[in-house]
Amino acid sequence: MTAVELLRTAREAGERFQGPVNEFVEEFRHASQDARQALIADRLSGPGPLEGLVAAVVSALCRETGTPVPAWVGETYSPEPFFPFPARSFELRLRLLLESPPAFRIRNVFVPESYLSRA
């Protein structure tokens, strides 16, 4: 599944978008370097909560695997703070604001520091 397909599938999944994200993470980690480049070659549609999440996941995975980061990743973000997990309490929101990995935080997406290890 490419990053563009991940975005489409995550939108279609609604509140269950985490399943496609996990699938993408696993596929990316097990792909060859050439296959990884193909998975992330196409630009996403623009800013948005899920767009920011996908860009952050791609950025973090590229760093993890030594894959060059495509230019579109640096231009993609969530225009509003996005908490992929329910963060209703002030304390939990604050915790996620502080512990989110940089690839997520700079895109206005706030997740636990272990987010990608759960995939």
C-alpha positions in Angstrom: 0.0 0.0 0.0 1.5 3.4 -1.0 1.2 6.5 1.2 -1.5 7.8 -1.0 -3.4 4.6 -0.7 -2.9 4.7 3.0 -4.5 8.1 3.2 -7.5 7.0 1.1 -7.9 3.8 3.1 -7.6 5.6 6.4 -10.3 8.1 5.4 -12.6 5.2 4.4 -11.9 3.4 7.7 -13.2 6.4 9.7 -12.4 5.9 13.4 -10.6 2.7 12.6 -7.9 4.4 10.6 -5.2 2.8 12.8 -5.5 -0.6 11.1 -4.4 0.7 7.7 -1.6 2.8 9.4 -0.3 -0.4 11.1 -0.4 -2.3 7.8 1.6 0.4 6.1 4.2 0.5 8.8 4.7 -3.3 8.6 4.8 -3.2 4.8 7.3 -0.4 4.8 9.6 -2.0 7.3 9.7 -5.2 5.4 10.2 -3.7 1.9 13.4 -3.4 0.0 14.9 0.1 -0.3 13.6 0.4 -3.9 10.1 -0.7 -2.8 10.1 1.8 0.0 10.9 4.6 -2.4 7.9 3.5 -4.6 5.6 3.4 -1.5 6.3 7.1 -0.8 6.9 8.6 -4.2 3.5 10.2 -4.8 2.6 13.5 -3.1 -0.4 13.6 -0.7 -3.3 15.9 -1.5 -2.5 18.7 1.0 -2.9 19.6 4.7 -5.3 17.8 7.0 -5.3 15.7 10.1 -4.8 12.3 8.4 -2.4 13.9 5.9 -0.3 15.1 8.8 -0.4 11.7 10.4 0.7 9.9 7.2 3.5 12.4 6.6 4.7 12.0 10.1 4.7 8.2 9.8 6.5 8.3 6.5 9.1 10.8 8.0 9.7 8.6 11.1 10.0 5.4 9.0 12.4 7.0 6.6 14.6 8.1 9.4 14.4 4.6 11.0 15.3 2.8 7.8 17.7 5.3 6.2 15.4 6.0 3.3 15.5 9.5 1.7 12.5 11.5 2.8 10.4 12.8 -0.2 10.0 16.6 -0.4 6.2 16.4 0.0 6.6 15.1 3.6 8.1 18.5 4.7 5.1 20.3 3.2 2.3 18.1 4.8 0.8 18.8 8.2 -2.4 19.0 10.2 -3.7 22.6 10.3 -5.2 21.9 13.8 -3.8 19.8 16.6 -4.6 16.1 15.9 -4.7 13.4 18.6 -5.1 10.1 16.8 -6.0 8.5 20.2 -8.8 9.8 22.4 -7.2 12.4 24.6 -10.1 13.9 26.5 -8.3 14.9 29.6 -6.0 17.9 29.9 -3.3 15.7 31.5 -3.3 13.2 28.6 -3.2 16.0 26.0 -0.3 17.6 27.8 1.5 14.3 28.0 1.1 13.7 24.3 2.1 17.3 23.5 5.4 16.7 25.4 6.2 13.1 24.4 5.3 13.1 20.7 8.3 12.3 18.5 9.5 15.3 16.5 8.3 13.9 13.2 4.8 14.0 14.6 5.0 17.1 16.7 6.2 19.4 13.9 3.2 18.3 11.8 0.8 19.1 14.7 0.0 15.4 15.3 0.3 14.2 18.9 0.9 10.5 19.7 2.7 8.5 22.4 6.4 8.2 22.0 6.0 4.5 21.4 3.4 5.0 18.5 5.4 3.2 15.8 6.4 0.4 18.1 2.8 -0.6 18.4 2.3 -1.2 14.7 
